């Protein structure tokens, strides 16, 4: 990928506009009957999967994502042989949220069910059910209906009379003006659902309906690199070189403008060197490989060990240096050349000499950006790092008088190194936690992880107060004001985490700590629970109480749903609004409870069967609101009409409060 392409993608990311809510149709299945012999055949389900999405495989553990399953409604003249079998390239990796290994397909998914024909006429009717997710949301359990008929008479089985392999996906994509025919379970339900189930997609659009948000991931990566570069500046390997290098450029020529130009070129060379490093990593590994490494148990153990080694180096146990002959060779080459090449080689020498300080920071940065799965993430991170590292050389060249005000090298730089060592040690536990969850060791449950973090940040605070010494620290026992405030922050953070040992959610560390389900001892009870998990019953109650309704379309396997409930719903103002001003109805679209009787519906001109409670709520979300991804929150009055645009995954608490208050204000109007 060229630099031009990288910058283009970065520019597009910064200008990314929110997408309008719509039915998502990332997976399209086709179904075919394949005769293997006179009395044996197989049903093959082949799906094409949009980029960024994946379809989960079969037989995943309980409590995890939705497994693909083969379901039979009617079977005559045939028997099933074995279970549904995945076929093709499966990806297996650890999901840190579910705390288990999961298997899934990308780009193409295929499942096969073998059939034994017992003779004479046969008929098979049923459906394949599967789950699909991307990094932001998941589809509800989706069914692929099929019907095959024929005669087993010692010849190749007859062609299928009907194969509706992509009915579920076509039903989810099409025009919003649907032809809906709901056959209810009871006459009473028909009376209730006549008004409540009325589609309100156009009314939602009138509110400026849009879900999704501007992606800040690339901006976050850039600023992470920028912060890393600023930290690297204040290390003993870089800071003392700044005045020497700038003075050299200003004194090597009588032309001040040329000296400034050379300093600018030096800074630009640093940017080019580190940007090239980021691009090389991208080209060698690729986005998918980096993302796979980020969740692979073995590589997470290696990342953990790498960060521990870097931390030990920062503590002063040893120095990580590149072979001296490398830097000497580059330095001598720089002296033999002139012009731009000489300046570039000087910048390259700086990169090699400063590796013992910058290496651990760069290593941690690359490990962090690997979790994004973005093809340009390493390049963006290195760009931010290089700009921060190069900026002082150009600024001091423009304003030479600033050199006199530069703090002199001293023990304060070692304090920064040791502080970084503590941080590297803390983050090493994050990667060890991923491996621990993958192998089921249960040696780093949530409370164990938090206990170690509490100790690490408490020790960091003690170090900053001068109570702990490392080999390169001087004997000066005075604690500066900045060190005191840094110690105060570190110790306060350690105290903040203590309630987490008893189950407090600790929103500030929720992205790093193991999932709450690994906590053995949990006293935390401040959770918001829905009053109803049945749409019609909740609507009748809301009408009687004269209250508006918030419908929460969720799923048992929806990770982002749990994040919203933990990070947003527990806010006092949010929980007060949900508990006192709204009737909260939570509908699980992956609820496997069988309906008393299957419900036949006609959607986009095709007939489908709703067999479970989850099917019913998923259909409600599609037909009434024109969406099919979770989490999905929508505010309606007690007649079923929308009060505001819908809300999806966004942990901005104030934005969620505004969403609820706007709906309440419109209801009162």
C-alpha positions as CSV (number, residue, x, y, z in Angstrom):
1,X,0.0,0.0,0.0
2,X,1.5,3.4,-1.0
3,X,1.7,6.4,1.3
4,X,-0.9,8.1,-0.8
5,X,-3.4,5.3,-0.2
6,X,-2.7,5.4,3.5
7,X,-3.3,9.1,3.8
8,X,-6.5,8.7,1.6
9,X,-7.9,6.1,3.9
10,X,-7.0,8.2,7.0
11,X,-8.7,11.2,5.5
12,X,-11.9,9.2,4.7
13,X,-11.9,7.9,8.3
14,X,-11.8,11.4,9.8
15,X,-14.7,12.5,7.6
16,X,-16.7,9.3,8.1
17,X,-20.4,10.3,8.3
18,X,-23.0,8.4,10.4
19,X,-25.0,5.7,8.4
20,X,-28.7,5.7,8.3
21,X,-30.5,2.9,10.1
22,X,-31.5,0.1,7.8
23,X,-32.1,-3.6,7.6
24,X,-28.7,-5.2,7.4
25,X,-28.2,-8.1,5.0
26,X,-24.6,-9.3,5.3
27,X,-25.2,-13.0,4.7
28,X,-26.9,-14.7,1.7
29,X,-27.4,-18.4,1.8
30,X,-28.4,-20.8,-1.0
31,X,-29.5,-24.4,-0.4
32,X,-29.0,-27.4,-2.7
33,X,-29.7,-31.1,-2.7
34,X,-26.8,-33.3,-3.6
35,X,-27.5,-37.1,-4.3
36,X,-24.5,-39.2,-3.1
37,X,-26.1,-42.6,-4.0
38,X,-29.5,-44.3,-4.5
39,X,-30.3,-44.1,-0.8
40,X,-28.0,-41.3,0.5
41,X,-27.9,-37.5,-0.1
42,X,-26.8,-34.3,1.5
43,X,-28.3,-30.9,1.9
44,X,-25.6,-28.2,1.4
45,X,-26.0,-24.6,2.7
46,X,-23.6,-22.2,1.1
47,X,-23.5,-18.6,2.3
48,X,-21.6,-15.6,1.1
49,X,-20.6,-13.2,3.9
50,X,-20.0,-9.5,3.5
51,X,-16.6,-8.1,4.5
52,X,-16.3,-7.4,8.2
53,X,-19.0,-10.0,9.1
54,X,-18.6,-13.6,10.2
55,X,-21.0,-16.6,10.6
56,X,-20.5,-18.8,13.6
57,X,-19.9,-22.5,13.3
58,X,-21.6,-25.5,14.9
59,X,-21.5,-26.8,18.5
60,X,-20.2,-23.8,20.3
61,X,-20.2,-23.9,24.1
62,X,-23.2,-22.8,26.2
63,X,-23.2,-19.1,27.0
64,X,-21.4,-18.2,23.8
65,X,-22.6,-16.9,20.4
66,X,-25.3,-18.5,18.3
67,X,-24.3,-21.9,16.8
68,X,-25.4,-23.0,13.4
69,X,-28.1,-25.8,13.8
70,X,-30.1,-28.0,11.4
71,X,-33.8,-28.1,12.4
72,X,-36.5,-30.4,11.0
73,X,-40.2,-29.5,10.9
74,X,-41.3,-32.6,8.9
75,X,-39.5,-35.6,7.6
76,X,-41.0,-38.5,5.7
77,X,-39.2,-41.3,3.9
78,X,-35.8,-40.2,5.2
79,X,-33.5,-40.1,8.2
80,X,-30.8,-37.8,9.4
81,X,-27.2,-39.1,9.4
82,X,-25.1,-37.5,12.1
83,X,-25.2,-33.8,12.8
84,X,-24.8,-30.6,10.8
85,X,-21.2,-30.4,9.7
86,X,-19.2,-27.3,8.9
87,X,-17.2,-27.5,5.7
88,X,-14.4,-25.2,4.5
89,X,-11.9,-22.8,6.2
90,X,-12.9,-22.1,9.8
91,X,-11.2,-19.5,11.9
92,X,-10.8,-20.4,15.6
93,X,-9.8,-17.8,18.2
94,X,-10.5,-16.7,21.7
95,X,-13.3,-14.2,22.3
96,X,-12.3,-12.4,25.5
97,X,-15.8,-11.1,26.2
98,X,-17.4,-14.6,26.0
99,X,-14.3,-16.0,27.7
100,X,-14.1,-19.0,25.3
101,X,-12.8,-20.2,22.0
102,X,-15.2,-19.6,19.1
103,X,-15.2,-20.8,15.5
104,X,-16.6,-18.9,12.6
105,X,-16.4,-18.4,8.8
106,X,-15.5,-15.2,6.9
107,X,-16.3,-14.5,3.2
108,X,-17.8,-18.0,2.7
109,X,-19.7,-20.3,5.1
110,X,-20.8,-23.8,4.2
111,X,-22.7,-26.4,6.2
112,X,-23.7,-29.9,5.2
113,X,-26.3,-32.3,6.6
114,X,-26.3,-36.0,5.4
115,X,-29.6,-37.7,4.7
116,X,-30.5,-41.4,4.4
117,X,-33.4,-42.2,2.1
118,X,-35.5,-45.1,3.4
119,X,-37.3,-45.8,0.1
120,X,-40.3,-44.5,-1.8
121,X,-41.4,-40.8,-1.7
122,X,-39.6,-38.5,0.7
123,X,-40.3,-35.0,2.0
124,X,-38.1,-32.9,4.2
125,X,-39.1,-29.5,5.5
126,X,-37.1,-27.5,8.0
127,X,-34.6,-24.7,8.4
128,X,-30.9,-23.9,9.1
129,X,-30.5,-21.4,11.9
130,X,-27.2,-19.4,12.3
131,X,-25.8,-16.3,14.0
132,X,-23.7,-13.6,12.4
133,X,-21.8,-10.7,13.9
134,X,-19.3,-7.9,13.1
135,X,-17.2,-5.8,15.4
136,X,-20.1,-3.6,16.4
137,X,-23.3,-5.6,16.4
138,X,-25.0,-9.0,15.8
139,X,-27.9,-10.2,13.8
140,X,-30.7,-12.1,15.6
141,X,-30.8,-15.8,15.0
142,X,-31.6,-16.1,11.3
143,X,-33.3,-19.1,9.6
144,X,-32.8,-20.5,6.1
145,X,-36.0,-22.4,5.2
146,X,-35.9,-25.4,2.9
147,X,-38.3,-28.0,1.4
148,X,-37.2,-31.0,-0.6
149,X,-39.4,-33.7,-2.1
150,X,-38.8,-36.6,-4.5
151,X,-38.7,-40.4,-4.8
152,X,-36.0,-42.8,-3.9
153,X,-36.3,-45.5,-6.5
154,X,-32.8,-46.7,-7.1
155,X,-32.0,-43.6,-9.3
156,X,-30.7,-40.2,-8.6
157,X,-33.0,-38.4,-6.2
158,X,-35.4,-36.0,-7.8
159,X,-34.6,-32.3,-7.9
160,X,-36.0,-30.3,-5.1
161,X,-39.5,-29.0,-5.5
162,X,-38.8,-26.0,-3.4
163,X,-35.6,-24.6,-2.0
164,X,-35.9,-21.4,-0.1
165,X,-32.3,-21.1,1.1
166,X,-32.1,-17.3,1.1
167,X,-35.6,-16.6,2.3
168,X,-34.5,-15.2,5.6
169,X,-32.0,-12.9,4.2
170,X,-34.2,-11.6,1.4
171,X,-36.9,-11.0,3.9
172,X,-34.5,-8.9,5.9
173,X,-33.5,-6.7,2.9
174,X,-36.2,-5.5,0.6
175,X,-38.5,-2.5,0.5
176,X,-39.8,-1.3,3.8
177,X,-43.4,-1.2,2.6
178,X,-44.0,-4.9,3.4
179,X,-46.9,-7.1,2.9
180,X,-47.4,-8.5,6.4
181,X,-49.8,-11.3,7.3
182,X,-49.4,-12.3,11.0
183,X,-51.2,-15.4,12.0
184,X,-51.5,-15.1,15.8
185,X,-51.4,-17.8,18.4
186,X,-54.8,-16.8,19.9
187,X,-57.7,-14.5,18.9
188,X,-56.8,-12.3,21.9
189,X,-53.3,-11.6,20.6
190,X,-54.8,-10.5,17.3
191,X,-56.7,-7.7,19.0
192,X,-53.5,-6.6,20.9
193,X,-51.1,-6.7,18.0
194,X,-53.3,-5.0,15.4
195,X,-52.2,-1.5,16.5
196,X,-49.0,-2.2,18.3
197,X,-47.4,-4.0,15.4
198,X,-48.2,-1.3,12.9
199,X,-44.9,-0.4,11.0
200,X,-43.6,3.1,12.0
201,X,-40.5,3.2,9.8
202,X,-41.5,6.4,8.0
203,X,-42.3,8.0,11.3
204,X,-38.8,7.1,12.6
205,X,-37.3,8.6,9.5
206,X,-39.1,11.9,10.2
207,X,-37.0,12.2,13.4
208,X,-33.9,12.0,11.3
209,X,-33.4,8.4,12.1
210,X,-29.7,7.4,12.2
211,X,-27.7,4.9,14.2
212,X,-24.0,4.4,14.1
213,X,-21.4,6.9,14.9
214,X,-18.3,8.5,13.5
215,X,-15.4,6.0,13.9
216,X,-12.8,7.4,16.3
217,X,-10.6,4.3,16.2
218,X,-8.0,5.7,13.7
219,X,-7.9,9.0,15.6
220,X,-7.4,7.1,18.8
221,X,-4.5,5.1,17.2
222,X,-2.9,8.3,16.0
223,X,-3.0,10.0,19.4
224,X,-1.8,6.9,21.1
225,X,1.2,7.0,18.9
226,X,1.6,10.7,19.5
227,X,1.6,10.2,23.3
228,X,4.1,7.4,22.9
229,X,6.4,9.7,20.9
230,X,6.1,12.4,23.5
231,X,7.0,10.0,26.2
232,X,10.0,8.8,24.2
233,X,11.3,12.4,23.9
234,X,11.8,12.6,27.7
235,X,14.0,9.5,27.9
236,X,17.8,9.5,28.4
237,X,18.3,8.2,24.8
238,X,16.5,11.0,23.0
239,X,16.4,14.2,25.2
240,X,20.2,14.9,25.4
241,X,20.5,14.5,21.6
242,X,18.0,17.3,20.7
243,X,20.3,20.4,21.5
244,X,23.4,18.7,20.0
245,X,21.6,17.9,16.7
246,X,19.9,21.3,16.3
247,X,23.1,23.2,17.1
248,X,24.9,21.0,14.5
249,X,22.5,22.0,11.8
250,X,22.5,25.7,12.6
251,X,26.3,25.8,12.8
252,X,27.2,23.7,9.8
253,X,26.4,26.5,7.4
254,X,26.5,30.3,7.5
255,X,23.1,30.3,5.8
256,X,20.5,30.3,8.6
257,X,17.7,29.4,6.2
258,X,19.7,26.3,5.0
259,X,20.3,25.3,8.6
260,X,16.5,25.5,9.3
261,X,15.8,23.5,6.1
262,X,18.2,20.8,7.1
263,X,16.6,20.5,10.5
264,X,13.2,20.2,8.9
265,X,14.6,17.6,6.6
266,X,16.0,15.7,9.6
267,X,12.5,15.8,11.3
268,X,10.8,14.6,8.1
269,X,13.3,11.8,7.8
270,X,12.4,10.6,11.2
271,X,8.7,10.5,10.2
272,X,9.5,8.6,7.0
273,X,11.6,6.0,8.9
274,X,8.9,5.2,11.4
275,X,6.1,5.4,8.9
276,X,8.0,2.9,6.7
277,X,8.3,0.6,9.7
278,X,4.5,0.8,10.2
279,X,3.8,0.1,6.6
280,X,6.3,-2.8,6.5
281,X,4.5,-4.5,9.4
282,X,1.2,-4.0,7.6
283,X,2.5,-5.4,4.3
284,X,4.2,-8.4,6.1
285,X,1.3,-9.4,8.3
286,X,-1.9,-7.8,6.9
287,X,-5.0,-6.6,8.8
288,X,-6.5,-10.1,9.3
289,X,-3.3,-11.6,10.6
290,X,-2.8,-8.7,13.1
291,X,-6.3,-9.1,14.3
292,X,-5.8,-12.9,14.6
293,X,-2.7,-12.3,16.6
294,X,-4.5,-10.0,18.9
295,X,-6.8,-12.8,20.1
296,X,-4.5,-15.8,19.7
297,X,-3.7,-17.3,23.1
298,X,-0.1,-18.2,22.3
299,X,0.8,-14.8,20.8
300,X,-0.9,-13.1,23.8
301,X,1.5,-15.0,26.1
302,X,4.4,-13.8,23.9
303,X,3.1,-10.3,24.1
304,X,2.8,-10.6,27.8
305,X,6.4,-11.9,28.1
306,X,7.7,-9.1,25.8
307,X,6.1,-6.4,27.9
308,X,7.5,-8.0,31.1
309,X,11.0,-8.0,29.5
310,X,10.6,-4.3,28.5
311,X,9.4,-3.4,32.0
312,X,12.5,-5.1,33.5
313,X,14.7,-3.1,31.1
314,X,13.0,0.1,32.2
315,X,13.5,-0.8,35.8
316,X,17.2,-1.1,35.2
317,X,17.8,-4.8,35.2
318,X,19.5,-4.7,31.8
319,X,19.7,-2.6,28.6
320,X,18.0,-3.6,25.4
321,X,20.4,-2.4,22.6
322,X,20.9,-3.1,19.0
323,X,24.4,-4.3,17.9
324,X,26.7,-1.2,18.1
325,X,28.2,-2.1,14.7
326,X,24.8,-1.2,13.1
327,X,24.8,2.3,14.4
328,X,28.5,2.8,13.8
329,X,28.1,1.7,10.2
330,X,25.2,4.0,9.5
331,X,27.1,6.9,11.3
332,X,30.2,6.5,9.2
333,X,28.1,6.3,6.1
334,X,26.5,9.6,7.0
335,X,29.9,11.3,7.4
336,X,30.9,10.1,3.9
337,X,27.9,11.4,2.1
338,X,26.4,14.9,1.7
339,X,23.1,16.5,1.0
340,X,19.7,14.9,1.8
341,X,21.1,11.4,2.0
342,X,23.5,12.4,4.8
343,X,20.7,14.0,6.8
344,X,18.5,10.9,6.3
345,X,21.3,8.6,7.5
346,X,21.7,10.8,10.6
347,X,18.1,10.4,11.4
348,X,18.4,6.6,10.9
349,X,21.4,6.7,13.4
350,X,19.1,8.4,15.9
351,X,16.5,5.6,15.5
352,X,19.1,2.9,16.1
353,X,20.9,4.6,19.1
354,X,17.6,5.4,20.9
355,X,16.2,1.9,20.4
356,X,16.8,1.0,24.1
357,X,14.3,3.6,25.1
358,X,11.9,3.8,22.2
359,X,11.8,0.0,21.5
360,X,9.6,-0.8,24.5
361,X,7.2,2.0,23.7
362,X,7.0,1.1,20.0
363,X,6.5,-2.6,20.9
364,X,3.6,-1.8,23.2
365,X,2.1,0.6,20.6
366,X,2.2,-2.1,17.9
367,X,0.7,-4.7,20.2
368,X,-2.2,-2.3,21.0
369,X,-2.9,-1.3,17.4
370,X,-2.9,-5.0,16.4
371,X,-6.2,-5.4,18.2
372,X,-8.0,-3.0,15.8
373,X,-7.6,-5.3,12.8
374,X,-7.1,-2.2,10.6
375,X,-4.8,-2.6,7.6
376,X,-3.3,0.9,8.2
377,X,-3.3,1.0,12.0
378,X,0.4,0.3,12.4
379,X,1.2,3.1,9.9
380,X,-1.1,5.5,11.6
381,X,0.4,4.7,15.0
382,X,3.9,5.1,13.8
383,X,3.0,8.4,12.1
384,X,1.8,9.8,15.4
385,X,4.9,8.5,17.2
386,X,7.3,10.0,14.6
387,X,5.6,13.4,14.5
388,X,6.0,13.7,18.2
389,X,9.6,12.6,18.1
390,X,10.5,14.9,15.2
391,X,8.7,18.0,16.3
392,X,11.3,19.3,18.8
393,X,14.1,19.1,16.2
394,X,12.2,21.4,13.8
395,X,10.8,23.8,16.5
396,X,14.1,24.4,18.2
397,X,15.7,25.0,14.7
398,X,13.1,27.6,14.0
399,X,13.4,29.2,17.5
400,X,17.1,28.5,18.7
401,X,16.6,30.7,21.8
402,X,14.3,28.0,23.2
403,X,17.3,25.7,23.6
404,X,18.5,27.8,26.6
405,X,15.2,27.0,28.4
406,X,15.4,23.3,27.9
407,X,15.5,21.3,31.2
408,X,18.9,19.6,31.6
409,X,19.2,15.9,31.6
410,X,19.0,14.3,35.0
411,X,17.4,11.8,37.3
412,X,13.9,12.9,36.3
413,X,14.3,11.1,32.9
414,X,14.9,7.8,34.8
415,X,11.7,8.4,36.8
416,X,9.8,8.5,33.5
417,X,11.5,5.3,32.4
418,X,10.6,3.5,35.6
419,X,7.0,4.8,35.4
420,X,6.7,3.4,31.9
421,X,8.0,0.1,33.2
422,X,5.2,-0.1,35.8
423,X,2.6,0.7,33.0
424,X,4.1,-2.0,30.7
425,X,3.9,-4.5,33.6
426,X,0.2,-3.6,34.1
427,X,-0.7,-4.0,30.5
428,X,1.2,-7.3,30.3
429,X,-1.5,-8.7,32.6
430,X,-4.1,-7.7,30.0
431,X,-2.6,-10.0,27.4
432,X,-2.0,-12.8,29.9
433,X,-5.7,-12.6,30.8
434,X,-6.7,-13.3,27.2
435,X,-4.6,-16.5,27.2
436,X,-5.9,-17.5,30.6
437,X,-9.5,-17.2,29.3
438,X,-8.6,-19.2,26.2
439,X,-7.1,-22.2,28.1
440,X,-9.5,-22.0,31.0
441,X,-6.7,-21.9,33.6
442,X,-8.8,-19.6,35.8
443,X,-5.6,-18.2,37.4
444,X,-6.4,-14.7,36.4
445,X,-10.0,-14.2,37.2
446,X,-11.3,-10.7,37.5
447,X,-10.6,-10.3,41.3
448,X,-7.1,-11.7,40.8
449,X,-6.4,-9.3,37.9
450,X,-7.7,-6.3,39.9
451,X,-5.6,-7.3,43.0
452,X,-2.5,-7.3,40.9
453,X,-3.3,-4.0,39.3
454,X,-4.0,-2.5,42.7
455,X,-0.5,-3.7,43.9
456,X,1.2,-2.4,40.7
457,X,-0.3,1.1,40.9
458,X,0.2,1.3,44.7
459,X,3.9,0.4,44.2
460,X,4.1,3.0,41.4
461,X,2.7,5.6,43.8
462,X,5.2,4.6,46.5
463,X,8.1,4.8,44.0
464,X,7.1,8.3,42.9
465,X,7.1,9.3,46.6
466,X,10.6,8.1,46.8
467,X,9.9,5.1,49.1
468,X,11.2,2.6,46.5
469,X,14.6,2.8,44.6
470,X,15.8,1.2,41.4
471,X,19.4,0.7,40.2
472,X,19.6,3.9,38.1
473,X,17.8,6.2,40.6
474,X,19.9,8.9,42.3
475,X,20.1,9.4,46.0
476,X,18.2,12.6,46.0
477,X,15.3,12.0,48.4
478,X,13.4,15.2,47.4
479,X,10.1,14.7,45.7
480,X,9.2,17.4,43.2
481,X,5.7,18.7,42.9
482,X,5.0,16.9,39.5
483,X,6.1,13.6,41.1
484,X,3.9,14.2,44.1
485,X,0.8,14.7,41.9
486,X,1.7,11.7,39.7
487,X,2.0,9.6,42.9
488,X,-1.4,11.0,44.1
489,X,-3.1,9.9,40.9
490,X,-1.5,6.5,41.0
491,X,-2.5,5.8,44.6
492,X,-6.0,7.1,44.0
493,X,-6.4,4.8,41.0
494,X,-5.3,1.9,43.2
495,X,-7.9,2.8,45.8
496,X,-10.6,3.3,43.1
497,X,-10.1,-0.4,42.0
498,X,-10.5,-1.9,45.5
499,X,-14.3,-2.0,45.4
500,X,-14.0,-4.1,42.2
501,X,-12.8,-7.0,44.4
502,X,-16.4,-7.2,45.6
503,X,-18.1,-6.7,42.2
504,X,-18.2,-3.0,41.6
505,X,-18.3,-2.4,37.8
506,X,-15.2,-0.1,37.5
507,X,-16.1,1.5,34.2
508,X,-12.6,3.0,33.9
509,X,-10.9,-0.4,33.6
510,X,-13.8,-2.4,32.0
511,X,-11.9,-2.6,28.7
512,X,-8.9,-4.2,30.4
513,X,-10.2,-6.4,33.2
514,X,-11.5,-9.9,32.6
515,X,-15.3,-10.1,32.2
516,X,-17.6,-9.9,35.2
517,X,-18.7,-13.5,34.8
518,X,-15.2,-14.6,36.0
519,X,-15.8,-12.9,39.3
520,X,-16.4,-15.5,42.1
521,X,-17.6,-13.0,44.7
522,X,-20.0,-10.3,43.5
523,X,-22.0,-8.1,45.8
524,X,-23.0,-5.5,43.1
525,X,-26.7,-5.3,42.7
526,X,-27.3,-1.9,41.1
527,X,-28.6,-3.1,37.8
528,X,-31.6,-2.0,35.7
529,X,-34.0,-4.8,34.8
530,X,-36.9,-4.6,32.4
531,X,-40.5,-4.7,33.8
532,X,-41.6,-6.9,30.9
533,X,-40.1,-9.3,28.4
534,X,-43.3,-9.5,26.4
535,X,-44.2,-6.8,24.0
536,X,-48.0,-7.0,24.1
537,X,-48.2,-7.3,27.9
538,X,-45.8,-4.4,28.4
539,X,-47.7,-2.2,26.0
540,X,-51.0,-2.9,27.8
541,X,-49.4,-2.0,31.1
542,X,-48.0,1.2,29.7
543,X,-51.4,2.2,28.4
544,X,-53.0,1.6,31.8
545,X,-50.2,3.6,33.6
546,X,-50.1,6.4,31.0
547,X,-46.4,6.0,30.4
548,X,-44.1,5.9,27.4
549,X,-42.2,2.8,26.5
550,X,-38.6,2.0,25.7
551,X,-38.1,-1.3,23.8
552,X,-34.7,-2.9,24.2
553,X,-34.0,-5.3,21.4
554,X,-31.2,-7.4,22.7
555,X,-29.7,-10.9,22.7
556,X,-28.2,-13.3,25.1
557,X,-25.0,-13.4,23.0
558,X,-24.9,-9.6,22.4
559,X,-21.6,-8.3,23.8
560,X,-22.3,-4.6,23.1
561,X,-25.7,-5.0,24.8
562,X,-24.0,-6.0,28.0
563,X,-21.5,-3.1,27.7
564,X,-24.4,-0.7,27.4
565,X,-26.2,-2.2,30.4
566,X,-23.0,-2.0,32.5
567,X,-21.6,1.3,31.4
568,X,-24.7,3.4,30.7
569,X,-27.8,1.9,32.4
570,X,-26.1,2.0,35.8
571,X,-25.7,5.8,35.6
572,X,-28.0,7.2,38.3
573,X,-29.9,9.6,36.0
574,X,-30.3,6.9,33.3
575,X,-31.5,4.3,35.7
576,X,-34.0,6.8,37.2
577,X,-35.4,7.6,33.8
578,X,-35.7,4.0,32.9
579,X,-37.2,2.8,36.2
580,X,-39.6,5.7,36.9
581,X,-40.5,7.5,33.6
582,X,-40.6,4.6,31.1
583,X,-41.9,1.1,30.9
584,X,-38.9,-0.9,29.9
585,X,-39.6,-3.9,27.7
586,X,-36.6,-6.1,26.9
587,X,-37.0,-8.5,23.9
588,X,-34.4,-11.2,23.3
589,X,-34.2,-11.9,19.6
590,X,-32.3,-15.1,20.3
591,X,-34.7,-16.5,22.8
592,X,-35.1,-20.2,21.9
593,X,-38.4,-20.8,23.8
594,X,-40.8,-22.4,21.4
595,X,-44.0,-20.7,20.6
596,X,-47.2,-22.5,21.5
597,X,-47.9,-22.7,17.8
598,X,-45.7,-21.6,14.9
599,X,-46.7,-18.3,13.3
600,X,-46.9,-17.9,9.6
601,X,-46.0,-14.5,8.2
602,X,-45.7,-13.0,4.8
603,X,-42.8,-10.7,4.4
604,X,-41.8,-9.0,1.2
605,X,-44.0,-11.4,-0.7
606,X,-42.5,-14.5,0.8
607,X,-43.9,-16.8,3.5
608,X,-41.9,-17.5,6.6
609,X,-42.4,-19.4,9.8
610,X,-41.7,-17.9,13.3
611,X,-41.0,-20.9,15.6
612,X,-39.5,-19.3,18.7
613,X,-40.1,-16.3,20.9
614,X,-36.9,-14.8,19.5
615,X,-38.1,-15.2,15.9
616,X,-41.2,-13.3,16.9
617,X,-39.3,-10.4,18.5
618,X,-36.8,-10.3,15.6
619,X,-39.7,-10.1,13.1
620,X,-41.2,-7.2,15.2
621,X,-38.0,-5.3,15.0
622,X,-37.8,-5.8,11.2
623,X,-41.4,-5.2,10.3
624,X,-42.2,-2.3,12.7
625,X,-38.9,-0.5,12.9
626,X,-37.0,-1.5,9.8
627,X,-33.8,-2.7,11.6
628,X,-32.3,-6.1,12.6
629,X,-29.1,-5.4,14.6
630,X,-28.7,-5.3,18.3
631,X,-28.4,-3.4,20.6
632,X,-31.4,-1.4,19.3
633,X,-33.3,1.0,21.6
634,X,-36.5,2.7,20.5
635,X,-38.9,5.0,22.4
636,X,-42.6,4.8,21.6
637,X,-45.8,6.0,23.2
638,X,-48.4,3.6,24.5
639,X,-50.0,3.5,21.1
640,X,-46.9,2.2,19.4
641,X,-45.8,5.5,17.7
642,X,-42.1,6.6,17.9
643,X,-41.1,9.5,20.2
644,X,-37.5,9.9,18.9
645,X,-35.0,8.4,16.6
646,X,-33.6,5.1,17.7
647,X,-30.3,4.5,19.5
648,X,-27.7,1.9,19.0
649,X,-24.3,1.1,20.6
650,X,-22.8,4.3,22.0
651,X,-21.5,4.5,25.6
652,X,-21.8,8.3,25.7
653,X,-24.0,8.6,28.9
654,X,-25.0,12.2,28.2
655,X,-26.1,11.4,24.7
656,X,-28.2,8.5,26.1
657,X,-29.8,10.8,28.7
658,X,-30.6,13.3,25.9
659,X,-32.1,10.5,23.9
660,X,-34.4,9.5,26.8
661,X,-35.3,13.1,27.8
662,X,-36.2,14.0,24.2
663,X,-38.6,11.1,24.0
664,X,-40.2,12.0,27.3
665,X,-40.6,15.6,26.2
666,X,-42.2,14.5,22.9
667,X,-44.5,12.2,24.8
668,X,-45.7,15.0,27.1
669,X,-46.5,17.2,24.1
